[in-house]
Amino acid sequence: MTEIKPNAAHWGFFDAVIDKGRVTEVRPFGPDPAPPVLLRSMADAVHAPSRIDQPYVRKGWLRGERAGAPRGGDAFIPVSWDKVTTLIAGEVARIRAEHGDEAIFGGSYGWSSAGRFHHAKSQLQRFLALGGGYTSSVNAYSYATAQALLPHVLGTNEVLLGKVTGWDAIARHAKIMLCFGGLAAKNGLVSAGGAGAHDYIPSMRRAVAAGVRLVNISPFRGDTEEELGADWIPIRPGTDTALMMGVAHELIALGRPDEAFLASHCVGWDKLKPTLADRSPAWASAITGVPVETIRTLARDLATLPSMLTCAWSIQRADYGEQPYWMLVALAAMLGTIGKPGQGVAFGYGSINGMGTTSRRDLPSPSLPSSPNRVQRFIPVARIADLLENPGGTLPYNGRDLPLPDIRMVWWAGGNPFHHHQDLNRLLRAWSRPETIVVNEPWWTSVARHADIVLPATTTLERNDIGSASRDRYIRAMHQCVPPQGLARNDHDALADIADALGYRERFTEQRDEMAWVRHLYERWRVNSGRMGWEPPSFEEFWAEGHVEVPRADAPYTQFTDFHTDPQEHPLDTPTGKVELWSETIAAFNLPDCPPMPSWLPPRESLLSAAEDELHLLSLQPPTRLHGQLDMGRVAAEAKIQGREPITISAADAAKRGLKAGDIVRIHNARGACLGGLKIREDLLEGVALMATGAWFDPLEPGVPGSLCVHGNPNVLAPDIATSTLTQGLSAQSCLVRLERWEGPLPPVKVHVPPPIELE
């Protein structure tokens, strides 16, 4: 008998069609105006050959090969849940007793599932906190640099990832929108917690129809949807700050800075302005490759047209990534637009669904309650290798020297550092240092293959849960569609048994099973929403209907409106209460790699310093999966070239190297090498290569640092260097590579089937 059940993923809500215990089809959520193609891969995820069918332990770990042992090349031994529970509980207790709670790293960074109860990182960190605590991480790979910087400049991160100026306000009031990094359509198809309404693309189209001119400032024309008709300004990667400074110089020459706004709403203009004196359009053109007249035209347009300025999150994931974000704020301040209706500055419009779609009324979202972590040790999220390599050392971050504990155990759930992290060969070496690595994972991804103990986790379709994203107007009931595959278990149930062995099951479970927790989270949300003036339906109604629609917002929203109207009455949360174009706080840190005002700092790796045969590699979010999720699915498989991740270069660069579309190429630099399938585009700046992240890391010689990734993970190439000692973000987008045709036999891709398994 065929059944249809509601569920959700980060790429959208859907109804699953189940026949004879298998998911055979998924159908998009009815109200969704732009459902993504990624839904086609959902059934593949549940029934993939790469599913982990039961608990496993690395053979060498069982023999006592712990700290210092290379991981990734060993066979795995299947064990029972009873045995693995005893092993983990004993190891946690031993490490806490011998080395302290801080010796456990529970960073567990990653997207996990859309469900708010079964969110793996939340489950694991709650478990570890209740057991005594753990070393954690802060910020997000996507925008870590901006997260640390913007509170110094604007007093908030809302301008980065919160409720930013809405597309409806932009459509009403702006006439030009500068988009550094573009507005890539593919990025608007995903959001953490799922989406019932992919309003991002329709919102952009409505703004263009209303007369907003989009300007795509990017090496790639395709970073803005073709039908939006955006102006394209090709620019060398890593030089956005120079272009902004050239525009600022021209605004000064035209006498157009809003001196009144700069005096009343900002501090530091007197220090920044003199530094722009020699940042002419000609100077900027030599660095960026953008013609002088184009820079001057941009300045004239900004001086005369109501404007919105934005940077994609990717712009700050580069050498000195603080500078373009800070300079864009300065440019908006010069124009006096911050807080004007539909104008000003915000970040991330081209990075994720929901940015600027302010149709949802301000209400909370359902979430699992956290538990306080008694351990105060943490690292910036991208500094894992530093943590593991330098026990007892320190790491500078945001004016502090962070002590680095001696990590003996790493526990990861719901994410994959071999997707997020850079310079994977360095990570491999650092990854060998802990005594024990535990991973909860549904599939044999690269992080599972590099673990000591692997716990098979259920997928979204094997659980009951609630899907919710803070910027989406729907709350989704997620019904279990199929039973757990093999011996897979929900993270909560597995952790509850380990907590039982350690003596705190009752505190962890609060005597609730899965459905009791789901009901509890909904009722908490329902009560909180009621306090804010709206009463959601009962849980029974919600569960039967499959979703709840949150009321729409009453009016178009512009960020910083109150501040613009009266900066004395509504100051920013900065030391001065104003936009800080110069930061006394950062000046006091005396950092050589992050001056106290926007500055041009030449990137360490870029086309400005490249050899003739080098290309600037930009690693991007793929259109065929979410980061590494769904790499085993049909949508990702159909886009690969002979099973390899595509790499795109310009027609001119292909001709120089005698390459043609469909060739398998070896991409390499001093950090590592991988294979890729070649694609050629006419609308890509010469000297630039594009390659999506997320192809599961598949070294030719597993466990051997430096081995060729035969599948095409560009993170073997990207530098593991901080943007600066202020923010400690990642510099993945500052990466030079060489490539040539692969002439030898093509190695098989093995990462989508289980690793070697032996019986004990």
C-alpha positions, 0 to 999 in steps of 0.5 A: 500500500502506498503512503504519503507522509510530510517531511522536510530537508534543508533544501525544502519541504516535501511529501514522501511517497512510500511503497513497500517500506521504501521511499520511491518519490518525493513531491514538493510542498504545495505552497512553495513557489520555487522548489529545488531539484535537490528533492530528487535525491532524497530517496537515494540518501535513505537507501544508498549503498554508502549507508552505515548498517551497524556500529563499527570500530577501527581495527587499529584502535582495538589493537591499541593504536591510538594517538599518533596512528594515521586514520583513514586506511584501516579496516573496520570491525562490526560490533554490537550496540551493547559493546560500542556503548560500553566502549564509548562510556568507558573512554569518556569516563577515562579521558575526563578522569585522566585529562579533564573535561576540556580534553573532549572536543565536541565542536561537531560543526555541520548542517545536520538535519532540518529537524530541530529535535534530532539536530545532531550537534544540539543533541551531542553538545547537550549530552556532553554538557550534562556529562561535565562539559567539553571544548567547543567552537564558535562562529560558522565557516560560512561567515566567521570573519564577518561574525567577529568583525561586524559587532565592532563596526555596526554593533550587531550581526543581524546585518549578516544573518538576521532580519536584514532589509527586505526585498519588498523595501528594496523594490519600493525604494532602491534603484541600483543594487551593487552585489559583490559576489553576485546573487547566485540562484543556487544558494537561495535554494537552501536554508537551515531548518528547511523551507516551505517557501523559496521566496528568494528568487521570486523576490529578486525578480519582483525587485527587478520588475520594479526597476531595481538595477542589479550589478553583479561584481564577480569573476563569473557572470553566472553568479546572478540569474540570467533573466535578472538582466544584471550588469556584469562587472568582471573583477579579479578575485580578492580585489573587491576592497580596491574597487570600493576604494576607487569608487569612494575616491571618485565620490570624494572627487565629485563632492558627494559624501554625505558629510552630515551623516558621516558627522552625526552617525559615524566615527573615524571619517576624519581618519579614513578619508585621507587614506583614500586620497591616492585610491583613484579609479586608475589605481583601483583599475590596475588591481581589479582589472575593472576599467577606469570609466566603469569605476567612475560610472559606478560612483556617479550612479551611487551618487545619484540613485537610491542604492543598496550595497551587499556582499555575498558571504564568500567574499569574506572567506579570503585573505584579509576578508575583513576589509571588503565588508568594512569598506562596504559599510564605509561606502554606504556611510559615505552615501548616507543611506544606512537606515534609509527605506530600502537602502544601505548595506547588508550581507548574504542576500546571495548566500542563502534562502530567506535573506531579505524575505521578511514576509514572516512575522517576528516569532521564535522557532522551535528548538531543543533546549541547550545545557550550560557548558562548564568548560570555557575553552573554545576555538574559532570554528576554522582553527581545528588543526591549530587546536590539535597541533598545539596543545598547551599553546595559545591562539590570538582571537579578537583581542584575546589569547585563547588557551588551547587544551590538550584534546584527547577525544574528538566527537563529531555528529551531524557534520563533516570537517573533511568537507568544511575544512581547508588543506585536508592534508594538514588536517589529516596529520592533525587528525592523527593526534587524538586518542579517540575519534567518535562519529555519528553518521548515516553514511560512510563519508570521509569523516566516518572513514577517518573515525575510530568508532562509528555510530550508525545514525538515522536519516531525516526520513527515519525520524519524527521531528519538526522542521523550522527555519527562522526566516521561513513562514512555515513550520513543518511536521516531519513524520517518520516515513520508513523504519531505521535502516539496518541497525541505525538509531536516532542520535538521542537514543544512542546518546541516552544509552551512553548517558545511562552507562555514565549515570545521567540518563534521566537528566539527558532524556528528561523521561521523554521519548522521541514523540514526547520531545517533539510535542514538548518542543512544539508546545514550548514554541506555541506558548512563546508565540502566544506571549508575542500575540499569536496563538498557533494551532494545537499539536494534534492539529499541526501534526495532522495537517503537516504544517503551520503557516506563521502570520506575515509581517505587516509592512516592508522592513528596513534595517537601522531605520531608528538609528538613521532617524535618531542616532542619539535615541537609538544608538548602535551597540558599538562603543561609540553608539555609531558606525565605526569607520575607525575602531579604537578597540581594534586599534588597541589590539595592535594587529599587523594583519587587521588595521583599525579601519578599512584598508587595502591589504594585497592578498597572499594568493591571488592573480596579482602574484600568480605565475603565468600558468597558475589559476585562481581557484574559487571553491563554491557551494554546489547546485547539486547538493548541500555542501557534502549532503546528497553527494551520493544522490542522483542529482550530484551524480548526473552532474559529474564528469566520469564520476569526478567533480567538475572544474570550470575554466574560461575558453581562453585558459582551456585553449592555452593548455590544449584542453577540451570540455570533458577532459579529466584534469589534475589540479594541484599546488604545494598543498595537495592535488585532486582530479576534476572533470573539465567544463568550459565557459565563455562568461568566466574571467580569464585566469579564474577556475570554479570548483564546487565543494562537497565531493566526498574526499577520496584519497588514492591511498587512504590515510596517507597525507598528500595522496591524490583525491580521485573524486575532486574535493578542492579542500585539498588545495585551499590554504588553512590560513586565518583571514587575520588574527582578529577574526581567525576566519578561513581564507579558502577563496585565496588559492592558486592552482595549476592544472593539466590533463590526466594521462594515466588510467583513471582511478576508481571512486570508492567513497560511495561504498563502504570501506574495508570491513573485517570480522573480529 
